C-alpha cells in the first residue's frame, strides 16, 4: 500500500517573502550609515590637510624668522599668522607664533588655531 502522506521539504512562498523583507530592511538600514562615514572621512581628510599646511607654515617661520608674509589664501582656506614677544622668567624671552586657519566644511565656517614658541635670541 502506498502512503498518501508525502513528506514536504522546503519553504512556503510566504516564508520566503518574510525572510526577504527582513533581509531588505537590514540592508537598507546599513546603507544609511555610508553617507555618515563618507562625511566623516571627508572631514578628517580636510582637517589633516589643514594640519599639514599649518605644520609647513610654522616650520617655515622657525627656519626664516624674518618672514614678512603673515596672511594669505591656499587650498580653499585663508590663514593669518600673528607673532608676539613673551617674557617668561628672568631673561628668558620667546616669541609666540599663532596660526589661525579659516575654512568651510558642510556649509559651516570653521576655524583651527595652531601655536608654537620660538627662541627670541635666534
C-alpha positions as CSV (number, residue, x, y, z in Angstrom):
1,X,0.0,0.0,0.0
2,X,1.3,3.4,-0.9
3,X,1.2,6.1,1.8
4,X,-0.7,9.1,1.0
5,X,1.4,11.3,3.3
6,X,4.2,12.8,1.4
7,X,6.9,14.5,3.2
8,X,7.1,18.1,2.1
9,X,10.5,19.7,2.3
10,X,11.2,23.3,1.6
11,X,9.8,26.7,2.4
12,X,6.5,28.2,1.5
13,X,6.2,31.3,-0.5
14,X,5.1,33.4,2.5
15,X,8.2,32.3,4.5
16,X,10.4,33.3,1.6
17,X,8.7,36.7,1.3
18,X,9.0,37.4,5.0
19,X,12.7,36.4,5.1
20,X,13.5,38.6,2.1
21,X,11.6,41.5,3.7
22,X,13.7,41.2,6.9
23,X,16.9,41.0,4.8
24,X,15.9,44.0,2.8
25,X,15.1,46.0,5.9
26,X,18.5,45.2,7.4
27,X,20.4,46.1,4.2
28,X,18.5,49.4,3.9
29,X,19.4,50.3,7.5
30,X,23.1,49.5,6.8
31,X,23.1,51.7,3.7
32,X,22.1,54.7,5.8
33,X,25.5,54.5,7.5
34,X,27.5,55.0,4.3
35,X,26.8,58.8,3.9
36,X,27.7,59.4,7.6
37,X,31.0,57.5,7.1
38,X,31.8,59.3,3.9
39,X,31.2,62.7,5.5
40,X,33.4,61.8,8.5
41,X,36.1,60.7,6.1
42,X,36.0,64.0,4.1
43,X,36.1,66.0,7.3
44,X,39.1,64.0,8.6
45,X,40.9,64.5,5.3
46,X,40.2,68.2,5.4
47,X,41.5,68.6,8.9
48,X,44.5,66.6,8.1
49,X,45.3,68.8,5.1
50,X,44.9,71.9,7.3
51,X,47.2,70.5,10.0
52,X,49.9,69.6,7.4
53,X,49.7,73.2,5.9
54,X,50.0,74.6,9.4
55,X,53.0,72.5,10.2
56,X,54.7,73.7,7.0
57,X,53.9,77.3,7.8
58,X,55.2,77.1,11.4
59,X,58.3,75.2,10.3
60,X,58.9,77.9,7.7
61,X,58.7,80.7,10.3
62,X,61.1,78.7,12.6
63,X,63.6,78.4,9.7
64,X,63.1,82.0,8.5
65,X,62.1,84.1,11.5
66,X,62.2,87.4,9.5
67,X,59.4,86.2,7.2
68,X,57.0,89.1,6.5
69,X,54.2,87.1,4.9
70,X,51.7,86.8,7.7
71,X,48.5,86.1,5.9
72,X,47.2,84.5,2.7
73,X,44.9,82.1,0.9
74,X,45.7,78.5,0.0
75,X,43.7,75.3,-0.8
76,X,40.3,76.8,-0.2
77,X,41.1,78.4,3.1
78,X,42.5,81.6,4.5
79,X,45.2,81.9,7.1
80,X,46.6,84.5,9.4
81,X,49.7,84.4,11.5
82,X,50.5,86.6,14.5
83,X,53.8,86.9,16.4
84,X,54.1,88.4,19.9
85,X,57.1,88.6,22.3
86,X,56.7,86.9,25.6
87,X,58.9,87.2,28.7
88,X,58.8,84.0,30.8
89,X,61.3,84.2,33.6
90,X,64.5,86.1,34.4
91,X,65.8,86.9,31.0
92,X,64.0,84.1,29.1
93,X,62.4,85.6,26.0
94,X,60.3,83.7,23.5
95,X,58.2,84.6,20.6
96,X,54.7,83.2,20.5
97,X,53.5,82.4,16.9
98,X,49.8,81.7,16.4
99,X,48.5,80.5,13.1
100,X,44.7,80.8,12.5
101,X,43.1,79.0,9.6
102,X,39.5,79.7,8.5
103,X,37.8,77.2,6.2
104,X,34.4,75.9,5.3
105,X,33.0,72.4,5.6
106,X,29.5,71.3,5.0
107,X,28.3,74.9,4.6
108,X,29.7,75.9,8.0
109,X,32.5,78.3,8.7
110,X,35.2,76.6,10.9
111,X,38.4,77.7,12.4
112,X,41.6,75.9,13.6
113,X,44.4,77.5,15.7
114,X,48.0,76.3,16.0
115,X,50.5,77.8,18.4
116,X,54.3,77.4,18.6
117,X,57.1,79.2,20.6
118,X,60.3,80.4,19.1
119,X,63.5,81.3,21.0
120,X,63.7,85.1,20.7
121,X,67.5,85.1,20.6
122,X,67.6,83.3,17.3
